[in-house]
Structures are given as structure tokens and as C-alpha cells.
Amino acid sequence: MRIHADPDVRFVDRVDAGRQLAARLKALAGDPSVVVLGLPRGGVPVAAEVASALGAPLDVIVVRKLGLPFQPEVAMGAIGEGGVRVVDQRIIAMARVPVSELDRVTQRETEVLRTRAERLRRGRERLDLTGCTAVVVDDGLATGSTARAACRVARGLGATRIVLAVPVAPPSVLDDFADADEVVCVSAPRDFYAVGSHYDDFSPTSDDEVVVLLDEAARRERMTHAATQPPDCDVEVTIPVDGSGIAGHLHLPEPASAVVIFAHGSGSSRHSPRNRLVASVLYDAGLGTLLLDLLTPEEEFDRDNVFDIDLLAERLVLATQWVVKRQVGTPLRVGYFGASTGAGAALRAAAAPGARVSAVVSRGGRPDLAGEALTKVTAPTLLIVGGADHAVLELNQQALRMMPTSARLEVVEGAGHLFEEPGALAEVAILARDWFAQHLLLPAESEEASS
């Protein structure tokens, strides 16, 4: 079966694409044989949404193309984990590639594959695909060569049924895709140009994000099997503001003693993969998280609202009051994590009269947008800036001089504004985790989080 939907469908980002794709795969929900396999790196955020919706385990499927010795961009085969190798005998015969040369290329690419798989899994074992229905997911197809290799590798690893699932691809590739038993696609535009042209946000996915998404999925699997997950600890919420409501995602451990509220930057949302990565690390340390859209969908159309720091700070205060009142029993200690313009809003909110904010972290933030409110921030504040983000670094240095002595600046060397460099976002997450654990968690909780 091949499903092609409206050719004009667009995607906000990979999270949105994953959710739209999952809706077309709902027949697989609850099937214990299903394993979702994301193609690193961009396919993994899409696959994570699919796995979550289907209640299925998530893994990566790491493949390497075997390029012709004299024309590496042309594939004569592919390899995958577990020693699987698939070859295109037609290409090999046409190019007259000797067995010794094929083996040499295979040996070289096998080492690259091993290193990459270790980096992404960080000690986690590969999921066994024997007898499984493998749902192979990427963020889109152009030529389909990598997806073909992944499907062949999945079958070589024991999968008995292969479903290729992608948000977008050209019809010509889908119609000629014989390596999967089923192909599911959200959009197949006739005038296909490039995968990224069908996304509003197609920013790169880092290895760190892949690792966090795999960790999230593994934790969800463990909790599902242990049947210990509280019914409302990981939920979408709506917070009433000004006769309307703003959307959020609340993730609280049981029991909860502290929560970090995220104030996203301009043009971002609660689905931001960068902030979701940080939130996952904080949750693993015992901290609850609330990722927010500080504007309603209608308000986002007016770009002036995105830079209205007073409005964003007011929304952050209302969200803080909402989450604190929601908690029954032990009062929640509150922290703010602000990114870009959201940092200005977080600091303005933390300086508000009666604010009960115990710590603030800014990632690549614009604290200068908080203005004179900086002098009134009493919560311990950590400013994290990329060393290569020169303009924002200078603004943070100026803001630091206006703030009380409880503020500190940390520079991630070599990192740009979005911390897309290898390891940069992971360093941000660790710095934020340690800062919030120090200021939000009680001593016993902090020791447990660091163990």
C-alpha cells in the first residue's frame, strides 16, 4: 500500500512532520512487533514522534554507502550493523569492480559505521529486529538511495516486514520503491525541489539531539513495561491567559519538587528540538519541565509580539502562577530557562515584584532586552554563550556588569548562536542541569541527580 496525501502539505519542523506521519501509521499502534528506526540524523526527530504515537521502541538504523572506488558518489552497495552487506551486482559488473576492491571499501566503511553507531548509541545495545515489523523513517527522500539501503539492511537484520515512512518525497521515487513492503508518505509534490524546501524549520539535527531522543524513548519503554508512569506527568497543557490560552508541554517526575519553565526565542516553539534536548537532560536529573508557547497561534502572525518583552514576561509570570497552583502538597521551586529573546523575558519576569524564581539560565540569550530589570534580578543566573557568537557574547558581558554578583557567564568555546557544533548543545545541557540542581534541588536530591 502506498499513501500519498495532499502535494501541498508543509511542515513546521521535524516534530510536526513526525506527528503528521504518525497519523497515517495509526493502524500499527499497539502492534508489539513494530520497531521504529530513524535514519540519522534528521530522520530521528521524525521517528521519535512516530515511535511515541505508536507506543513502539525507537532505534537508529546506521547505514554506510559503498561508493565506487573511482566515483564514490555512485553506490555499488551498502553496509549496516551486524555485518549486513547488500551489493548491486549490476553496478559492480558494469564498473568491473574486483572482489578485492569491494572488500577494501567495505572494510573502510565498516570502521566509519562502527564509530558512528557507538557515538549515537553511547553504550546502548542495538534492538533485535528478528521477526519484527521495521518502520524505517527519514525526514524526506530525494533520490531514495539511503532509504533503500536502510530497508535492505533492516531485512538483513531479520525484519520480516518493512514499512518505509517519510513526510515528503517525489512521486517518481515512491512509485519505484521496491525495497519496502509498504510505503507511507504524507506529501508527494509533483514539483519536488529539495526535502528542506517543504519545511519552515529544517535546521540541522546534531548527534547530541539524536542521543537525547533515543534516551527519551528508552526511558518511556522502561516506564511502560514497569507500569509506573503517572497518568499526568507527561502531558500537553493549555494555560489560560487574557481570555484565551497558550500551549505547553508539562513533564513532571513523581514526586515533583522543582520545575524549569522554558521561554523560547523568537520564531521558536515548545517543539524546539534544542530546548527539548535540554529539557530531557533536566528531567533525568529529577527536575520537572514546562515548555511553553508564550504566544497564541493568532498572536504569532504579528512579528511585533515576538519581540514584545513585556508581553512575554507577563505570560511567563502567569504560567509560573499556573504551574505552582497546580501542584498539590510540596511547593514547587521554579527556575527559568530562556533562549534568545526568551532570555530577556525570563529575566524581566524574574525581576517582577514578588517573583518566586530560584534560578535562571540563559542560552545564547539576549539579557540586554530586559533593560533596567537586570539590576533587580536576585535569582542566581547563568548566562551561556557560544564563543563564536561574538555580538551576543558582547551583549551578555555588558548585561553581566549590570547584574548582582549571583550572576555568572559561561562561554562554550567554538560554538555559534544555535550551538550546532558537535558536543556544544550537550555542554549547554550539562551546565544548565548542574546550575538548576544546585539552586532548585535539596542537597539529597542533588546528590541523587549527579549519581
C-alpha positions in Angstrom: 0.0 0.0 0.0 1.2 3.5 -0.9 -0.3 6.6 0.7 0.2 9.9 -1.0 -1.6 12.9 0.6 -2.0 16.5 -0.5 1.0 17.5 -2.5 0.9 21.0 -1.0 1.4 19.9 2.7 4.1 21.8 4.5 5.8 21.0 7.8 6.6 23.5 10.6 9.6 21.3 11.6 10.6 17.7 12.0 8.4 17.3 15.1 5.3 18.5 13.2 6.3 16.2 10.3 6.6 13.2 12.7 3.2 13.9 14.1 1.5 14.1 10.7 3.3 11.0 9.6 2.3 9.1 12.8 -1.4 9.9 12.0 -1.0 7.9 8.8 0.6 5.0 10.6 -2.0 4.6 13.4 -3.0 1.2 12.2 0.3 0.0 13.6 -0.3 1.4 17.1 -0.1 -1.2 19.8 1.4 -3.8 17.5 4.1 -5.5 19.7 6.1 -6.5 16.6 6.7 -2.9 15.5 10.2 -1.2 15.9 10.7 2.3 14.6 14.1 3.0 13.0 15.2 6.6 12.4 17.9 7.4 9.8 20.5 9.6 11.5 20.5 12.4 11.9 17.5 14.3 10.5 15.2 11.3 10.4 15.4 10.6 14.2 13.3 13.6 15.4 10.6 12.5 12.9 11.0 8.8 14.0 10.8 9.8 17.7 7.3 11.3 17.2 6.2 8.2 15.3 7.5 5.9 18.0 5.8 7.8 20.7 2.5 7.9 18.9 2.6 4.1 18.1 3.9 3.1 21.6 6.8 1.4 19.8 10.5 1.2 20.7 12.9 3.6 18.8 16.3 2.9 17.5 18.6 4.3 14.8 19.5 2.3 11.7 23.0 3.2 10.7 24.0 2.5 7.1 27.0 3.4 5.0 27.1 3.7 1.3 29.7 1.6 -0.6 30.8 4.0 -3.3 32.6 3.0 -6.4 36.4 3.4 -5.9 36.7 5.9 -8.8 33.3 7.6 -8.3 32.4 7.5 -4.6 29.1 9.3 -5.1 27.7 6.3 -7.0 26.7 3.4 -4.7 27.6 -0.1 -5.5 26.1 -1.3 -2.3 25.6 -0.5 1.4 26.5 -1.9 4.8 24.8 -1.9 8.1 25.3 -3.1 11.7 25.5 -6.8 12.4 27.8 -7.4 9.4 25.0 -6.9 6.8 26.1 -6.0 3.3 23.9 -5.5 0.3 25.5 -5.1 -3.1 24.2 -4.0 -6.5 25.7 -6.7 -8.8 24.6 -4.8 -11.9 26.7 -1.7 -10.9 29.6 -3.9 -9.9 29.6 -5.8 -13.2 29.3 -2.6 -15.2 32.1 -0.9 -13.4 34.2 -4.1 -13.3 35.0 -3.8 -9.6 37.1 -6.7 -8.4 36.1 -8.6 -5.2 39.3 -7.4 -3.5 38.4 -3.7 -4.1 34.8 -4.3 -2.9 36.2 -5.8 0.3 38.6 -2.9 0.8 35.8 -0.3 0.5 33.7 -2.4 2.8 36.4 -2.6 5.4 37.0 1.1 5.4 33.3 2.0 5.6 32.7 -0.6 8.3 35.0 1.2 10.7 33.3 4.5 10.0 29.9 2.9 10.6 31.1 1.3 13.9 32.4 4.6 15.2 29.2 6.5 14.3 26.9 3.8 15.8 28.9 3.9 19.0 28.7 7.7 19.1 24.9 7.7 18.7 24.1 4.8 21.0 26.5 5.6 23.8 26.7 2.1 25.0 23.1 1.1 24.3 22.6 -2.2 22.5 21.1 -2.4 19.0 17.5 -3.5 19.1 16.9 -7.0 17.8 14.9 -6.9 14.6 14.3 -10.7 14.2 10.7 -11.2 13.3 9.8 -7.5 13.6 7.9 -5.0 11.5 10.6 -2.4 10.9 9.2 1.1 10.3 12.1 2.9 8.6 11.7 6.7 8.9 13.6 9.6 7.4 12.7 13.3 7.2 12.2 13.0 3.4 13.5 11.4 0.3 15.3 13.0 -2.6 16.9 10.1 -4.6 15.9 7.4 -2.0 19.3 5.6 -2.1 20.0 5.8 1.6 16.4 4.7 2.5 16.8 1.8 0.1 20.0 0.7 1.8 18.3 1.1 5.2 15.4 -1.1 4.2 17.7 -3.8 2.8 19.8 -3.7 6.0 16.7 -3.9 8.2 15.6 -7.0 6.3 19.1 -8.4 6.5 18.9 -8.0 10.3 15.9 -10.2 10.5 12.9 -7.9 10.0 10.0 -9.8 8.3 8.1 -6.7 7.2 9.5 -3.3 6.1 7.5 -0.1 6.1 9.2 3.0 4.7 7.6 6.1 6.3 8.6 9.7 5.2 6.9 13.1 5.3 7.8 14.1 1.8 9.3 12.6 -1.4 9.0 12.9 -5.2 6.3 10.6 -6.7 8.8 9.1 -9.1 10.9 7.8 -6.2 8.0 6.4 -4.3 6.4 4.7 -7.3 9.6 2.8 -7.9 10.5 1.9 -4.3 10.5 -1.9 -4.3 12.7 -2.4 -1.2 9.8 -1.9 1.3 6.7 -3.9 1.7 4.7 -0.7 2.3 5.5 3.0 1.7 3.7 5.7 3.7 4.2 9.3 2.7 2.4 12.5 3.8 3.1 14.6 0.7 4.4 13.8 -2.8 4.6 17.1 -4.6 4.9 17.0 -8.4 7.3 19.9 -8.4 9.7 18.5 -5.9 12.8 20.5 -5.4 14.5 19.5 -2.2 13.4 18.0 1.1 14.2 21.1 3.1 12.0 23.3 0.9 8.9 21.7 2.4 9.8 22.6 6.0 9.6 26.0 7.7 12.4 25.0 10.0 14.9 22.5 8.5 17.8 23.3 10.8 20.4 20.6 11.2 20.0 17.8 13.8 23.0 17.2 16.0 24.4 13.9 17.3 23.5 15.2 20.8 19.9 15.6 19.9 19.8 12.0 18.5 21.3 10.6 21.7 18.7 12.5 23.8 15.8 11.3 21.7 17.0 7.7 22.0 17.3 8.1 25.7 13.8 9.6 26.0 12.4 6.6 24.0 14.3 4.1 26.1 13.1 5.7 29.3 9.5 5.6 28.0 9.8 1.9 27.2 11.2 1.1 30.7 8.4 3.0 32.4 5.7 1.5 30.2 6.9 -2.0 31.0 7.2 -1.2 34.7 3.7 0.4 34.6 4.9 3.2 36.9 4.3 6.3 34.9 1.8 8.6 36.5 -1.1 9.4 34.1 -0.5 13.1 34.0 3.3 13.5 34.4 3.9 14.0 30.6 1.1 16.0 29.1 0.1 18.7 26.7 -1.5 21.6 28.7 -3.3 24.8 28.0 -2.7 27.8 30.3 -5.4 30.4 30.4 -4.3 33.9 29.6 -6.2 37.0 28.6 -9.4 35.2 27.7 -7.5 32.7 25.6 -4.9 30.1 26.2 -1.2 29.3 25.5 0.0 25.8 24.8 2.6 24.0 26.8 4.1 20.6 27.5 4.4 19.7 31.2 6.8 16.8 32.2 6.9 16.3 36.0 8.7 13.5 37.9 6.9 11.8 40.7 7.2 13.3 43.2 8.0 16.7 41.9 9.9 19.3 43.9 11.1 21.7 41.2 10.2 22.7 37.7 12.1 24.6 35.0 9.9 26.8 32.7 11.3 27.3 29.2 10.9 30.7 27.5 11.7 30.1 23.8 13.3 32.6 21.4 11.8 34.4 18.5 10.3 32.1 15.9 10.6 29.0 18.1 8.1 27.0 20.0 7.6 24.3 22.6 8.6 21.8 19.9 12.1 23.3 19.6 14.5 20.3 19.3 17.2 22.2 21.1 15.1 23.0 24.1 13.6 19.5 24.1 17.1 18.1 24.4 17.9 20.3 27.4 14.5 19.5 29.0 15.2 15.8 28.7 18.6 16.2 30.5 16.9 18.2 33.2 14.2 15.7 33.7 16.7 12.9 34.0 18.3 14.9 36.9 14.9 15.0 38.7 13.7 18.4 37.5 10.2 18.9 36.0 10.0 20.9 32.8 7.3 23.1 31.2 8.0 24.0 27.6 5.8 26.9 26.5 4.4 28.8 23.5 4.2 32.2 25.1 2.0 33.5 22.2 -1.2 32.1 20.8 -1.1 31.0 17.2 -3.0 34.2 16.2 -0.6 36.4 18.0 2.4 34.8 16.3 1.3 36.2 13.0 2.2 39.7 14.3 6.0 39.7 14.4 6.0 42.7 16.9 4.6 40.3 19.5 7.7 38.1 19.2 9.8 41.0 20.4 7.3 42.4 23.0 9.4 41.5 26.1 6.8 42.9 28.5 4.1 40.7 27.0 6.3 37.6 27.0 7.4 38.3 30.6 3.8 38.7 31.7 2.9 35.4 30.1 5.8 33.7 31.8 4.6 35.1 35.2 1.1 33.8 34.5 2.5 30.3 33.5 4.5 30.3 36.7 1.4 31.0 38.8 -0.5 28.3 37.0 2.1 25.6 37.5 2.6 26.5 41.2 -1.1 26.4 41.9 -1.5 23.1 40.1 0.9 21.4 42.4 -0.7 19.7 45.4 1.4 19.1 48.5 5.1 20.1 48.4 5.5 23.5 46.9 7.4 23.6 43.6 10.7 25.6 43.4 10.8 27.3 40.0 13.6 28.1 37.5 13.5 29.8 34.1 15.4 28.7 31.0 15.5 31.4 28.4 16.8 31.2 24.8 17.5 34.2 22.5 14.7 36.8 23.1 13.1 34.4 25.6 16.1 35.1 28.0 15.1 38.8 28.1 11.6 37.8 29.0 12.8 35.3 31.6 14.9 37.9 33.3 12.2 40.6 33.2 9.8 38.1 34.8 12.3 37.0 37.4 12.7 40.7 38.4 8.9 41.2 38.8 7.7 42.2 42.3 7.0 39.0 44.3 8.6 36.7 41.8 9.4 33.4 43.4 12.1 32.3 40.9 15.0 30.4 42.4 17.4 30.2 39.4 17.7 31.4 35.7 19.7 30.1 32.8 20.1 31.9 29.5 21.2 30.0 26.4 22.5 32.2 23.6 20.2 34.8 25.1 19.5 38.5 24.8 19.5 39.5 28.5 20.0 43.1 27.4 16.3 43.1 26.3 15.4 43.0 30.0 16.7 46.6 30.3 16.9 48.1 33.8 15.2 45.0 35.2 18.6 43.3 35.2 19.6 45.3 38.3 16.6 43.8 40.1 17.2 40.1 39.4 18.0 38.4 42.6 17.8 34.8 41.4 21.2 33.1 40.7 21.6 33.5 36.9 23.8 31.6 34.5 24.5 33.2 31.1 25.7 30.6 28.5 27.0 32.0 25.2 28.9 30.5 22.3 32.4 31.7 21.9 31.9 32.3 18.2 28.7 34.2 18.7 30.6 37.5 19.1 27.8 40.0 19.0 25.7 38.2 21.6 28.7 37.5 23.8 29.4 41.2 24.0 25.8 41.9 24.9 25.9 39.2 27.7 29.2 40.7 29.0 27.5 44.1 29.2 24.4 42.6 30.9 26.6 40.7 33.4 28.1 44.0 34.6 24.5 45.3 35.4 23.5 42.2 37.4 24.1 41.2 41.0 27.1 39.1 42.0 25.0 35.9 41.9 25.2 36.0 38.0 27.8 34.1 36.1 28.9 33.9 32.4 30.0 30.6 30.8 31.4 30.6 27.3 31.2 27.4 25.2 34.3 27.7 23.1 33.8 27.5 19.3 30.0 27.4 19.5 27.8 29.6 17.4 24.4 31.1 18.3 22.5 27.8 17.9 25.1 25.6 19.4 25.0 23.2 16.4 28.7 22.3 16.7 29.5 18.7 17.9 29.1 18.5 21.7 28.1 22.1 22.1 24.4 21.6 22.9 25.3 18.7 25.3 27.7 21.1 27.1 24.8 23.6 27.5 22.5 20.9 28.9 25.1 19.8 31.4 25.8 23.4 32.5 22.1 24.1 32.9 21.5 20.8 34.7 24.2 21.5 37.3 23.1 25.1 37.8 19.4 24.1 38.4 20.3 21.1 40.5 22.4 23.4 42.7 19.7 26.0 43.2 16.4 24.1 42.8 17.0 20.7 44.3 17.6 20.0 48.0 21.1 18.6 48.9 19.9 14.9 48.9 18.1 15.4 45.6 21.2 17.0 44.0 23.4 14.1 45.1 20.9 11.6 43.6 20.7 13.5 40.3 24.5 13.5 39.9 24.9 9.8 40.8 
